[in-house]
Amino acid sequence: MTTNETLHLLTHHRSIRRFKNQSLDRDTIQTLLTAAQRTSSSMFMQQFSVISVTDPQLKQQFAEITTYPFTQSNGHLFIMIADQHRNEFIGEEAHENTKLLHDGDRSLAAFDDAALAGQSIVTAAESMGLGAVILGSILNDAQQVIDLLHLPKLTFPVFGIAVGYPDEKPNLKPRLPLESVHFENHYQEPDKQTLDAYDQTIQSYYTHRDSNTRNETFRHHIIHDMQVSPKKRSEILSILKNQGFFEN
Amino acid sequence: MTTNETLHLLTHHRSIRRFKNQSLDRDTIQTLLTAAQRTSSSMFMQQFSVISVTDPQLKQQFAEITTYPFTQSNGHLFIMIADQHRNEFIGEEAHENTKLLHDGDRSLAAFDDAALAGQSIVTAAESMGLGAVILGSILNDAQQVIDLLHLPKLTFPVFGIAVGYPDEKPNLKPRLPLESVHFENHYQEPDKQTLDAYDQTIQSYYTHRDSNTRNETFRHHIIHDMQVSPKKRSEILSILKNQGFFEN
């Protein structure tokens, strides 16, 4: 397979959840943000923002929400924000109708923009020898995050990214077989035999990896996660609507 | 500012919309998909799929939906799919309640996963000297895309990515000043003076760029795009719900 420095990074990604006690310097943070900003945005509307959480008390609150203590003590914590508020500001300034910014289409666009830019931050960090983990767990209490970060209407916290100097090198976690996720021209229904084989692969990975071993297949994992969810995650749709997204 | 090969790519990204008449070989496509698969996914639920559109008649239909003829004739066309269908299959196989997969939380997760993986494809492509453009324009007719690709419940087309050998080198399009999109600890309201300065930057860019020059500020662009939208894009929220997303 073709390779180069960037491809090597992308095809060897692992999430890092243990960091050395070393902050990122200003130049490094600036570089990560430049990579985020250069990312494509839907219709060039640049509908995302980033908040760096640096205040120790705020970091403590994110550690509680995410249940990850490393968001508190190490590296740098970015929160990616879906943001149509800036565009609504521009519309209101000009006394224009901003209704379109609230519809399903422009809501998805803001979430896309934030996610695309976030992935650029992860890749940029890894290229500098840093490690990163995407923290969907900030949505364990989306309303609290909105309140803590003073997020106005038409903004929403998409995920956090903890970046820092890695203090672990986890094994590469096997992905679904490519034929389960890539199709030509038409969607293909999932296939029991392929999932059976992948269950064995994942079970072997969890049994043999260097730390936090357990006996679990992919199906176990998926079924567990569709049965239980942190309580406040069930409120996300109503919070989205309260923030002015997905109105029509 | 720190730099390396990957950072150079990320900070010099431009969307490529004109490609040489040369297809991607199988190894290249495989490499791009491997990069996509290795990307982080929310709770390791791998809730995305990718469809390669290779059938000439189907490509013709995407050229019409997106209004971009280059989706038809050059490079390779990926469609990124938000996919909870595979996980619902696993749940139904085990006679489990799959209701959680339909909620706002897991809907956003599927869109996040597809976008993150899509950005890895773009970066991987650029590292190989290829060019790419993200095609949100497939949502000009989301229902037709669903029908064309035979997308079942709990799947949705997020965006397309056209990848190919670049036949243009557009100027770098200036982004919003970093202070407009990056904040510390709390969201900051947009600032008229900063937008004024950026309007001038964008006006100068559009006036002086190598092709397709026009007289337009950022505010003009944003206001135009919040007034008019292809007709069927207003149906996206109802199509999302019809596909089983954002049910609660």
Interface residues (C-beta under 8 A of the other chain):
Chain A: M1 T2 T3 N4 E5 T6 L7 L9 L10 T11 H12 H13 S15 D27 T28 Q30 T31 L33 T34 A35 Q37 R38 T39 S40 S42 M43 F44 M45 Q46 F48 S49 V50 I51 S52 V53 T54 D55 L58 I81 D83 H85 R86 N87 F89 I90 G91 E93 A94 E96 N97 T98 L100 L101 D103 G104 D105 R106 S107 L108 A109 F111 D112 A115 L116 G118 Q119 S120 V122 T123 A124 E126 S127 M128 V133 I134 G136 L139 L149 H150 L151 P152 T155 V158 F159 K173 R175 L176 L178 S180 V181 H182 F183 E184 N185 H186 Y187 E189 P190 K192 L195 F218 R219 H221 I222 I223 D225 M226 Q227 S229 R233 S234 I236 L237 S238 L240 F246 N248
Chain B: M1 T2 T3 N4 E5 T6 L7 L9 L10 T11 H12 H13 S15 D27 T28 Q30 T31 L33 T34 A35 Q37 R38 T39 S40 S42 M43 F44 M45 Q46 F48 S49 V50 I51 S52 V53 T54 D55 L58 I81 D83 H85 R86 N87 F89 I90 G91 E93 A94 E96 N97 T98 L100 L101 D103 G104 D105 R106 S107 L108 A109 F111 D112 A115 L116 G118 Q119 S120 V122 T123 A124 E126 S127 M128 V133 I134 G136 L139 L149 H150 L151 P152 T155 V158 F159 K173 R175 L176 L178 S180 V181 H182 F183 E184 N185 H186 Y187 E189 P190 K192 L195 F218 R219 H221 I222 I223 D225 M226 Q227 S229 R233 S234 I236 L237 S238 L240 F246 N248
